[in-house]
Amino acid sequence: MSTSHLGELRSSASEPTEDESATLDWTLALAGGDGVRLSDYVHRRFGRRIPKQYCCLLGNRSMLQHTLERLNKLTPPSRTLTVIGSDHGPLAYPQLDGRCDHVFRQPGSRDTGLALYVALAMIKRWHPNAIVTITPTDHYVAPSARYVEQVRAARGVAAQLRDRVVILGARPNEPDPELGYLSLGGKLTQIPQVRRLVGFVEKPTVVRAEQLIGAGALWNTMVACGTVDALWSLGREAEPQLLDILDSLVPLIGTPDETCAIEHIYQAFLPVSFSSDILARAPHRLAALALDGVEWSDWGRPERIETVLALRRSRALVPGRAYAP
């Protein structure tokens, strides 16, 4: 990957131009996890321990590549930014080449929230009025084309509402205690298919998950769309001290002080989770849009992966039933 900031925490294959247009969109992909829970499974399948997002668990492309190729249908590589772990470079850069022009290599591990908001500060510096689609890079969705259209719809809703962050929710098929649940309220009058959020429950007990599903709750896919301002306001309500210091980071993006400022932030803050520390604290700033006709699975456990792969193998035996990844 050719970069203009080689050796720095951020590398950019194309130089971002400042633009205050409200019609620009960005994709922010989260690939900084170390995949500890799947370490043994990955080692058995591939003979080495690497984060699952860089593995070809399905077909001949990694989960990261599948994710970016889907989102590249909505956002070009020149407006795609991926967060990676501090030592992920040798794995990540070859897979990102041609799919993502901007990479933020974290100086340490501080969970999804801190990584996401430091990366968002970069987008805020370049395109302060953009619509941003945030996506994990280790989830399975099918069929791909239908999923992309629903991300497009969520992005359109975020562009209309401007002050709310739209979360894509998946319809649960079991009371999984390891996922987050979106408790739905009434419809937003101007956009009937989008629901208000009245609660966000992260990793409930099985009994509580059953109650939530019975009341119509959705799984949180962690795919979120919002204006830079809506995401910034969400973060400020949940983690005001973090956003205060990030306000000071924004003007330093693109200057010789950028790397030192980011390193200081990572030294100063404890881990921040996007789900439990930010989304769960301000559900009134969120809206939910249910995935319709799309299969979704968080590949955080080996049995989830094997269940999907077995289902795909059985479908492949029936003409016309196989889904493209």
N, C-alpha and C positions, 0 to 999 in steps of 0.2 A: 504494500500500500504506500503510494507516494504521499508524503505529508509535508505541510508547511511548518509544523511544530515538532519535528522529530526529536524524541528524547523528553518532551514535556508530557504533562498528564493528559493534555488534549492534543489530538492530532487531527488535521483537516486536509482532505485531498482536494477540496475546492475552497476558495476563500469566501466565507459568508459576507454578503453585502447587507448593510443596514437598510431596513424597509419597514415602514409603519403601516403597511396595508393590512386591512382586516380580513382579507380573503386568502392570505397565505396559510398553508398548513405544514405541520411538522410531524414526524414520527419519532418518538423517544422509546427506544427498546432497552429493556433491562436484562443484561446478561452477566451480572456481576457475582451471582451465587456460585458457591464452590461445590454444590451437589453432594454434600456429606451423606445424606440419607440414602442416596443411590450408589454410593461409592463401591460397595461390594458387588452389586448387580452389574455396574458398568465394567468392573474388573473382570467378572466372569465372561461377559460378552465380548469385550474388546481387548482384554489382556493388559489394560493399564487403567489407572485411576485418574480420570479427567472429568470436569463438570459435564453434566448430562446435556446441556444446551449445545455443546460442541460435538456430540455423538450422532451418528447416523442410526438412530433408533428405528426410523421408518424410511425405507427406500435408501437412495444413495446420497441424500443430503442431510445435513445436521438439522436439529430442531431450530437453531438460530437461522440457518439458511431458509428453511421452510417459512419461518415467521417473516423475515425481511422480504422474501419474494412475494408473499401475500400483500404485505403493506406497501411494497414498491408499486403496486397497481394503483395506489391512492396517492402516494407521496414519492417524489423522485429521490435518489440517493443524495442529491445535493441538499436536501432538507430532511435527512435522516441522521439521527444521533444515537449511538449505542453506548451504554455503560458497561464496562468490563471490569474484572477483578485485577488486582495489582500485578499478578503474575500470569494473566491470561493471554498476553500479547502474541506469543508464538502460535497459539491455537486460534485466536480470534482474528487477527489481521488478514490471513489468507481467506477466511470465510467471509469477511466483511467486504473485501475488495470488489468493487463494482456494484455493491448492494447498499453501502452506507459510507458516506464521505466523512463523517465526523465521529470520532471515538473519544470517550472520556475514560481513561484508565485510572481507577480509584487508587489513592495512595494507601488505603487500608480498607478493612471491612467494617462498615457502619450501618448495614441493613439497607433496605430499599428506599426508605424515606429520605435519608440524607443524600444518597446517590442521586435520586430522582430530582431533588430540588437544587442541587449544585448544577446538574445538567440543565435543568429548566432555567437557571440563571444565565446560562450561555444563550439559550434561545431568546430569553427576554432582552438580552443585550442586542441581538441581531434583529429580531422581529417581534417587538413587544406586544403586537396585537394579533399574533398568530393563533390558530386553532391547533392544539397539540393532542395527538393520539399516543397514549402511554400503553405499552404492551409488554407482558412477560415474553420470554423466548423459549419456554420449555413446556408449552401446552399443546395439546392435540385438538384440532378442529377439523370438521368435515361436514359437508363438502366445502372446499376452499372458496369457490366463487360466491356461494351464498353467504358465507361468513364475511367476505370482503364487502359485499353489498350492505350488510348490516352494520359493519364498522362505518361505512360511508354514511349510513342513515344516522348513526349516533353522532358522527362529526357534524352533520347538518343540524341536528337538534342543538348541539353545543354552540354552533354559530348563531342560532336564533335566540337561545336563552341568554347567552353571554355571561351570566352571573352564576351559573350552576355547572357542576362537573357531572357528566353523564357516564354512568357505569354500565357496562354490558353485564347482564346476569344470565346464568344458565339455569334451566329448569332441573331441579334435583331428581335423581332416580334412586337415591338412598340417603339415609341420615348420616352423612360422613362427618365425624367430629373434628377433622383436620382442616376443614374449609371455612371460609367466611360466608355469612348469610345476610342477604339484603331483605329487611322487612319493609314491605311496600305499603304506602299510604294511598291517598286518592290520586286521580288522574290530574295532570297539569292541564288546565282548561285550554290553553292555546295549542297544545300538542297532545291529543287524547291518548295516543299509544304509549306515552311516557308517564311513568308513575313517580310520585314523590317518595322519598325515603323517610321512614319514621324511626328506623333503627338499623344498626349495623352490628352484627354479633360475630365475633371472631372466635373460631374453634370452640363451639358449644359442646356440651355433653350430648351423647346420642339421644337421650330423652328430650333434651331441649331442642335438638335439631329436628326431631320428629314433630314437635309442637310447631316449630317455625315453618316446616314444610306444609303442615296441615293448614296453616294460616296463609299459605301462598308465597312464602319467601323464596328468593332465588339464590343460587350460589354466586358469590362474587368471583368473576373471572379475572379481576385486576386489570382488565382492559378499560381504560378511561379516556374520555375525550372532553376537552375544555379549552377555553381561551386561556392565554397566559395569565390574565388578570384573575379569572375564576380560580385557577389552580393556586395562584399566589395568595389570594384571599383565604382559600381553604387552609393552606399551610400556616398562614399567620394566625388564624383562629386557634388552630390545634397546637402549634409550636411557635409562639410569638418570638421567643429569643432567637431561634434559628433563623426565622425570616428577617429579623432585624439585622443580623450579621450578613445574611445573603443580599440584603439591599446594598450593602457596602461592596459586595463582590461584583455585582452586575457591571459597574463602570470599569472594573479592572480586567474584564474579559477582553482578550486580544492585546493586552499590554504586557510588558515584561514582568509585571507583578502578579499575573494570573496564577501561576503555579504555586508561588509562595503563599498566596491568599487561600487557595484551596487546601494546601497542606495544613495551614493554621486551623482552618475550620474542622478538618478531620481530627486534629489533635485536641480540639476544644470540646467536641461533642461526643456524647455517648451514642450508641446505635439508635436510630429512629426507624420504626416500621411504618411504611405507607398505609398498611391496613389498620393495625391496632392503634397506632399513635396519631394518625391523621384522619383517615376516613371515618373511623369509629367515633371520633370526638366531635364531628360536625356533620351528622347525617342530613341536617336541614339545608346544607349547601350542595347536596347531591340529588341526582335524579337517576332512575333506572330504566333501562330498555332491555327487554327479554330477548335473548337469541331465539329465533323461530326457525325450526327446521334445520338446526345445526347441532351436530354432536360436539360436545366439549369435554375434555378430560385434563385435569391437572396431573401431569406425570411426575408426581412426587414420591410415588411408591412403586416398587416393581410389579405388584399385582395389578395396578391400574394399567401399566404398559402392556403386560401380557394379556389382559382381558381385551383391550382394544385390538391388539395384533391378532388374537384368535378370532375375534369377530370379523376382522378384515379378511382373514384367510377363508373363513366360511362363506363370506359374501363373494369372494373371488370365484367360488365354485358355481355361483348362480349368475348366468349372463345378465348384464345390465345393472347389477347390484353393487359393484365395487365403487368406492368413493376415491377420487383423486386426493392425494395428501395436500 
